[in-house]
Amino acid sequence: MDSRANAAGPLRGVRVIDLTAMVMGPYCTQIMADMGADVIKVETPAGDNTRYISVGPAPGMSGVFQNVNRGKRGVVLDLRTEDGAAALRALIETADVFIHSMRSKAVVKLGFGYDDVAAINPGIVYTNCYGYGRRGPEADRPAYDDTIQAECGLPAVQKQLTGEANYVGTIMADKVGGLTALYATMMALFHRERAGEGQEVEVSMFETMASFMLVEHANGAMFDPPLGPAIYPRTVAPNRRPYETSDGYVAVLIYNDKHWNAFVNAVRPPWAGELYATLERRARHIDTVYGLVAQTLKERTTAEWLALFGELQIPAAALNTPDDLFDNEHLNAVGLFETVQTRYGPVRFPGVPNWFSRTPGHVAGPAPELGADTAAVLDELGQAGGVEPVVGSG
């Protein structure tokens, strides 16, 4: 029986058939699971590659895999066999959402393209997670986070900022793509609630990240004729970085006129004057402004600056490492982290970052071992005796 049946989240009663792998799709469906959906993760006999890419308490149970697949039920089906395909077709009959991250030609060849799935369940929301959209010339090109970061302009922007082309230190394309797949799927479900019809949804990392990057960087290039290059100058100013203090670093953005005037009146830096008195003027000289502030902030300790910025209500922060987040007073006070007991011991997950007054979400449970729920899920379908897919050990 579905262990999520009594979940209080807003997606209670929604069943998701999840054929995604790596991070983009699994991150999308992990959030659905935390919000109460019954997410059935369908893997090949070899398992999702993410099982093996980082440290974990057992083979095939890496930290990355566990975090983006928590709370799901794990089923192994060999879709190249008739038994495996028949089991998936039976699952599709019961589902609200079908989501995959295979290439278009591959999923169609297996017999689970949109037309095939909609013929089984016309009301289903069918979400494709791709590297590139099918309507463009790159439709079947392979993609990973690094290549999409490069293609959407992130390393080029980093080069303007630091002098060297670099990826950002997080798998941004995968995660932004996953969040986009989530909201797109939810919009399709909302339409189904109103109109009673399912539909096909397509989310690609490249289009998603191009749109994401151009939110601010489109800037002058949006106009006809262009009023400037596609870049937002403030974010690529070389002096835009955490400021060095007399004993460490502090992050602060003294941005609007209220904050600027409060800072200038409290600190009285000798370089302050009419040239930088308004936001419009500071924006024209933004890198110079950052450099001048940097000189001034070297004069006091991090603690002294944080205390002053706190008094002035200017946004500022100390520099944390990812390890620091687990002991962060605010994050622990709001209950971000949830500890789940697993067969390998407790796992402290970074949990649901939003809050609902009536339908709160929670970490849905541990991630499944490979094929752990195959028999139980097929038994629910009344298929356990007639379908013999390959079941993973573990």
Summary of the structure (lengths in Angstrom):
residues: 394
radius of gyration: 24.9
end to end distance: 20.3
largest distance: 82.5
contacts: 1210
relative contact order: 0.15
helix: 42%
strand: 13%
